Amino acid sequence: MRAFVIIGPRRAEVQDVAEPVAGPGQVVVDVERAGVCGTDVEFFTGEMSYLHDGQAEYPIRIGHEWSGVVRDAGPGVDPGWVGRRVTGDTMLGCGGCGRCTSGRQHLCAARHEIGIRHGWPGALAERLLVPVGALHALPPSVDPTLGALVEPGGNALRAVRGAALRPGERLLVLGPGTIGLLVAQIAAAQGAEVHLLGVTPASLGFARGLGCGAVWTAETLPSLRWDAVVDASNAATSPAAALELVEPGRRVVYIGLSGTPSLLDSRTLALKDVTAVGVLSASGGLAGTVELYASGAVDPRPLVAATIGLSEAAAALSGDRPAGWGAAPKVHIDPSIA
């Protein structure tokens, strides 16, 4: 089958690779869509930290945001899965450690991460091997594009849950990228008053076009009570800014990652009696996101700028964005495109 393979920093190619074979408890999925995100870009550029601490190495096959159709089921798998449209969890725990047995498999020290950690091949390929326990069935109303947006949506849903807002309370989201916009959409659907803080006119204009009316820069941000702040940016200064902005006694959620260490004053955290929440992965948020998409309460499809083939993935990862794509932040791959 054809798969996109990164063989070194800024070096990638579409290769013919061996077909995956479903072992016990596993399925093979025909990939319909796969999204690329900031983590994938870091693997392409060589900046991803896992490449430097031994958790990943080249060559690597990326892709952890996906949807598809189950093609084959291995021994011990209910054959009723074959032919079903699915998406799945990225985080594959060992299943036996204390973290896994307590529902925290996404934090398992021995976990694989599809397309990211310890060599599990990703979804930028015609087919994908997945443990059946990681699957989430997709209803007919969740099309392939929405299906490939479940994983980032699960991250955003967990961030909104972490903010612990009541209807009518005010949320400030730092960073109008894919995750920030999904946080804004989900929080608004749950009754929050949502504000977005960004930098570039293009991203802020796109957010307004998406229906986010309260969009600000650092210079225009009004002095309001922020009942929660979600940092979905990649700026090293944002975590401290989020802590300064949030109402005392409330919550800051950290889901964005900067390329360099972020510093904040823990005295401020304590003296404001703020709860800081970190979010790693969509695990725990996938089923809820499927329900939100299926109901129509949240429709993130406008976030996808373009759907391209495997042969165009390297250009997209290098930042090549034709003018016709507009300012939407997400790119999808359809492996069936030649």
N, C-alpha and C positions, 0 to 999 in steps of 0.2 A: 504494500500500500504506500501512498504518498504521505510524507510527514515533513513538517518544517523543523529543521535542526539547526541550533546555534552551535557552531564549532569553535568559536572564540570571540573575543570582544569585537563587535561590529562585523562579524563574519558569520553568515548563515546561508543555508541552501535548502531547497526542497529535495529530499532523498527518497529513494525506494527502500523501505525498511520491512522487516518481517511482520507478518500479520500477528496481532495479539491472539492468544488462545486462552479461553476462559478455564481457569482451574476451579477447584472446589470453592464454592461460595462466591464466585465471580461471574460477571457478565461482560460481553463485548458490545459496545454501543457504536452504531453508525452516527458520526458527529454531523449534526445539521448546522450548528453555529458555534463559534467560540469567540469570546471577547478577549481583547488585549488591554492590559492595564499598566500602571506605573511599575509594578514588580517585574512584568515582562520586559519593559524598556530597560530596567536596571540589569537584567540578565543579558540583554543584547549589548549594552554599553560596557558591561563588566563591573558595574558599580555595586551590584547586589551583594549584601554582606555575607550571604550564605556561600558565595564563591570564595570568600577569603577566610572562612572559619571551618571549612571542611564539610558543611552540610549539603553542598551541591558542587558539581564540577562539570566542565565541558567534556564532551558534547552534551547538550541538554535539549529536551523537547518540551517546550513551554505550553501553557494553556490550561487555566483552571476555572474559567467561566464558560460553561458550555451547556448545550442541550442536544438531544439526539434520540435515536430509536434503538431499543435493545435488539441486537441481532442474534446473539447466541447466549445460552445460559450454561454454566458449568455444573459439575456434579453437586447435588445438594441444593440447587436453586430451583424455586418454583418455576416450572416452564411457562406459567402465566405471565411472567415478565417479558417474554419474547414478543416483540411487536409493539410494546408500550413506549410512549414518548416520556422521556425522563430528563432530569438534571441530577446533580449529585454534590455531596460534600467534598471539599478539597482535602480536609484533614482526616487522615486514616490512622487511627490509633492502633496500638498493638492488641487491644481488647482485653488484656489480662492485668494490667497494672492498676494501682489505686485510682489514678486519675481517670482511666478509661471506665472502670466499674462504677465510678461516682458521677458519670455523665460529663466528664471533662476530657474526652478523647482528643480534643483539639489542642490540648496542652501536653499530651503524652510525649515523654522525652524521646521515645523510639518511633514517633509517628513518621509516616510518609506524608508528603503533601503533593497532590497531583500536579505535575508540571513545574514543581518548585524544589522539593526537598527529598534527598536520598534516592534520586534516580527514577522515581515513578513517572513514566512518560505521560505527557500532557495531551491536550485536546486539539492542538494545531496539527491535526492529522485526520485521515479519513475515518479511522476507528480508534476507540479508546477502551482500555481495560479498567474496570471499576468493581470493587467489592459490592455485592448486592446490598449490604447493610448501609451503604452510603447513598443509595438511590432515593430520589423523591419523584413520584409519578406526577406528570403534568396533565391537567385537564384540557379538553379541546380548546377552551378559550385562551389558553396560554400558548401562543404561537412560538416558533423557534427563536425569534428575536427576544421575546419576553423570557423564554426559558433560559437563554444565555445571560439574561440580566438578573436572574434570581440570586446568583452568588454575590454580586456587589450589593444587591438589594438586601440580602440577609445581613451583611455587615452594617448597612445603614439602619435596618430595623433594630438590631442590637444596640446601636448607638442611641436611637430614639428611646428605647426602653431604659437604657442607662441614664438618660436625662430625667426620667421619672416626672414628667410634666402632667399637670391636669389640664383639661380643655380650657382654653382661654388664656393660659399662661404664655409667656413670651420666651421664644428660643432664638438665640443668635448662633448662626452657623458660620464658621470661619473657613473659607475656601469653596468656591462654586465649581469644583470639579465634579466628576461622576458621583463620588460618594457624598459630597456635600449637597449636591442637587437631589440625590435620592433621599437623604436625611430630610431635606426641606419638604419634598413631596409627601413623604410618609408622615412627618410630624403635622403638616397641614391637614392631611386626611384624618388625623386623629384629634383635630380641633385646636392645635396650638397656633399662636400668632408667630409666624416665622419671619426672621430677618436674615439676610445674607451679607457677609462682608467679603469683598474681593479686591482685586488689584487692577486687572486689565479691562479696558473698555469692552473688548470682544466678549469675554466671559460674563461680565456683568450684563451686557446687552442680551446675551443668550438667556441668562437667568430671567430677565424681565420678560422676554418673549415666551418663556415657559410658564409664566403666570406668577412669578415671584415679584410682587410689587415693591416690597421693602428691601431694596438692594443698595448697599453703601460701600464707600471706600473709607479708609482710616480717617481721611480729612472730613468726610461728611457724616460719619456715624453719630447719631443723636445720643444724648445722654439720657438713657432709659434704664429701667430696671430689667436686667436680664436674668430670668428665672432659671435658665440653664444656658450653657455655652458648649457647643460641640466643635472641637478643633479637627476639621477634616482637611487641613492645609498641609503643605510640605515645607513650611517656613520654620526655621529653628527658633524664631522669636515668638511664634504663635502660642505655644503652651503657656508661657508666662503672661502673655496678653489676655488669654482666656481666663486665667486665674484672677487677674486684676479686674476684669469686666464683670464677672459673675456676681450675682447677689449673694451676700453672706448667708451661710447656712444652706446653700443650694448645691448644684452639681455641675462639674465640668467633665466632659467626656472626651477622651483622647483616642482618636482613631487614625489621624494623619501621622505620617512619619517623615522627618526631615533627613537629608543626607548627612547632616552633622549633628552632634549631640545638642539637645535642647536643655536650657537651664531655667529653672524657676526657683523662687524663694520659698522653701517649705515653711518658713515662719508665716508667710502670707496665707498659706494653705491652712495652717493651724489656727491663726488668729481670726480668720474669716469663717472658721468651722465649715470649710468646704469639703465635700466628698468628691474625690477624683476617681473616675472610672476609666479603665483601659479596655479596649475592644480588639481582640485578635480573632479574625476569621468570621465567617457567616454561620458557623456551626451553632445550632440553637435558634437561628433566625430563618432558616430556609423554608420550613413548612409555613410559617406565618407570612413570608413574602409571596409564596405561591398563592396563598389565599387572597392576599391583597391584590395581586395582579388579576387573578381569576374573577374577582368581584368587580373589577373596574375602578376600585377606589383609588388606585395608583396606576398610571400608565407611563412608564419611563421610555417608551420607544423613541420619542423625539431626541433622546440623548445620543442615539447612534447616528454618527455622521455619514458612515458608508459601510457597505458590506463588500468585501473584496476576497480574492482567492489567495491560496497559500503562496503563490509566486510573488504577490505584492506585499507580503507581510513584512519583509525586511525594510522596504521603503517606509512603511507606516511606522515601524519601530524606530527608525532613524529620524522621525519627525517630518517626513515628507507629506504635506497635506495640500492637495489641490484646492484651489480657491472655491470650487464648487461644493466642497464639503461643508462650508460654513463653520460655525463655532461650536457645534455639538462636540462633546469631549470624547465619545466612545467610538471605537472602530471594531467591527465584527469581521470574522473570517468564515467563509463558507467553503469547506474543503472540496465541494463538488465543482467549484468554479475552476476551470482549466487555467 
